[in-house]
Amino acid sequence: MKSIQKEITFSFLALVLVAALLCGGVGIITNYYSANHLLEQELNATASLAADRVSYELTSYKNIVEALGMMPQLSDSTVTTAEKQEIVNNWVSAYDMARGNLLNTSGTSLFDGNDYSDREYVQKALQGEVWISTPTISKITGELSLMVAAPLWQDGVPNSRIAGVVY
């Protein structure tokens, strides 16, 4: 009788153990897939929000530089280079940019004398476009930079004669 009782007890315990392991395994697998699905949804939502934020920021910088290109003082030959640099530096400071520059129509900086004519953003701005570059390592600072350039309009009149480039 003891052997039958032991067999029944052993069978019952084995059945309970198998059922517990099966239920636990199914629960673990279900939780794993559910967590991964939820994580994927959250990452997609976060990426979408981040993309919208970056787009907003880029549009803001584009508008800031475009407005700077419409400042009549920057194309006025009676305004000194030092005064022009102060205007640009004030905008850089006010809008939390790294630096600003003013170029003539040949792509040479009025501030540091460097030739920027080989840069795509300068060429596009000289064609009348506001241009945002792809992120690149700056030749001047050595840091990852995004350049935003706009045409400098003569007397601040948009779509008139291009007097240079602001970036």
C-alpha positions in Angstrom: 0.0 0.0 0.0 2.9 2.3 0.7 4.3 1.8 -2.7 0.9 2.7 -4.4 0.7 5.8 -2.1 4.2 6.8 -3.0 3.5 6.3 -6.7 0.3 8.4 -6.6 2.1 11.1 -4.6 5.1 11.0 -6.9 2.8 11.2 -10.0 0.8 14.0 -8.5 3.9 16.0 -7.6 5.3 15.4 -11.1 2.1 16.6 -12.6 2.0 19.7 -10.5 5.7 20.4 -11.3 5.1 20.0 -15.0 2.0 22.2 -14.9 3.9 24.9 -12.9 6.9 24.8 -15.3 4.5 24.9 -18.3 2.5 27.8 -16.9 5.7 29.7 -15.8 7.3 29.2 -19.2 4.2 30.4 -21.0 4.0 33.4 -18.7 7.7 34.2 -19.3 7.4 33.9 -23.1 4.2 36.0 -23.1 5.8 38.7 -21.0 8.9 38.7 -23.2 7.0 39.2 -26.4 4.6 41.7 -24.8 7.5 43.8 -23.5 9.3 43.8 -26.8 6.2 44.8 -28.6 5.6 47.7 -26.2 9.2 48.7 -26.4 9.0 48.8 -30.2 5.9 51.0 -30.0 7.5 53.4 -27.5 10.7 53.6 -29.6 8.7 54.4 -32.7 6.7 57.1 -30.9 9.9 58.6 -29.4 11.7 58.6 -32.8 8.7 60.4 -34.3 8.7 63.0 -31.6 12.5 63.5 -31.9 12.2 63.8 -35.6 9.5 66.5 -35.3 11.7 68.3 -32.7 14.7 68.3 -35.0 12.7 69.5 -37.9 11.3 72.3 -35.8 14.8 73.3 -34.6 16.2 73.2 -38.2 13.4 75.4 -39.5 14.0 77.8 -36.6 17.7 78.1 -37.5 16.9 78.5 -41.1 14.4 81.3 -40.4 16.9 83.0 -38.1 19.7 83.0 -40.7 17.3 84.0 -43.5 16.2 87.0 -41.4 19.8 87.9 -40.7 20.4 88.0 -44.5 17.7 90.6 -44.8 19.4 93.1 -42.5 20.2 96.1 -44.6 23.2 97.1 -42.4 25.1 94.0 -43.5 25.1 94.9 -47.1 25.6 98.6 -46.5 29.1 99.8 -47.6 29.0 102.7 -45.1 28.8 100.3 -42.1 32.2 99.1 -40.9 33.3 95.5 -40.8 33.6 95.7 -37.0 29.9 96.9 -36.8 28.8 94.1 -39.1 30.7 91.6 -37.0 29.0 92.9 -33.9 25.6 92.5 -35.5 26.4 88.9 -36.5 27.9 88.1 -33.1 24.8 89.5 -31.3 22.6 87.2 -33.4 24.9 84.3 -32.7 24.7 85.0 -29.0 20.9 85.7 -29.0 20.1 82.5 -30.8 22.6 80.2 -29.1 24.6 79.4 -32.2 28.3 78.4 -32.2 29.5 81.2 -34.5 28.5 83.3 -37.5 30.2 84.7 -40.5 29.6 87.2 -43.3 31.0 86.4 -46.8 31.3 88.5 -49.9 30.0 87.3 -53.3 33.3 85.4 -54.0 32.9 83.4 -50.8 35.6 85.2 -48.8 34.9 86.0 -45.2 34.8 89.7 -44.2 35.8 88.7 -40.7 38.7 86.3 -40.9 39.7 86.4 -44.6 39.2 82.7 -45.2 37.9 81.4 -48.5 34.7 79.4 -48.0 33.7 79.4 -51.7 34.2 75.6 -52.0 31.6 74.8 -49.4 28.2 73.6 -50.7 26.2 75.8 -48.3 28.0 78.9 -49.6 27.4 78.0 -53.2 23.7 77.3 -52.5 23.3 80.6 -50.7 25.0 82.5 -53.5 22.3 81.0 -55.8 19.6 82.5 -53.6 18.8 79.5 -51.4 18.7 79.1 -47.7 20.7 76.0 -47.1 21.3 73.6 -44.2 24.3 71.4 -44.6 24.6 67.8 -43.5 26.4 67.4 -40.2 30.2 67.7 -40.8 33.4 68.1 -38.9 34.2 71.9 -39.0 37.5 72.8 -40.6 37.7 75.7 -38.2 36.7 74.3 -34.8 37.2 70.5 -35.4 33.7 69.8 -33.9 30.6 68.3 -35.5 28.8 71.2 -37.0 25.7 72.0 -39.0 25.9 75.0 -41.2 22.9 77.2 -42.0 23.6 79.7 -44.8 21.4 82.3 -46.4 21.9 84.9 -49.1 22.7 88.4 -47.9 20.3 90.6 -49.9 21.3 94.0 -51.1 19.6 96.7 -48.8 17.8 93.8 -47.1 15.3 93.4 -50.0 14.6 89.7 -50.5 15.0 88.3 -54.0 16.9 91.3 -55.2 20.6 91.3 -55.8 22.7 89.0 -53.7 25.5 90.9 -51.8 27.0 87.9 -50.1 26.3 85.1 -47.7 25.6 84.9 -43.9 26.0 81.7 -42.0 
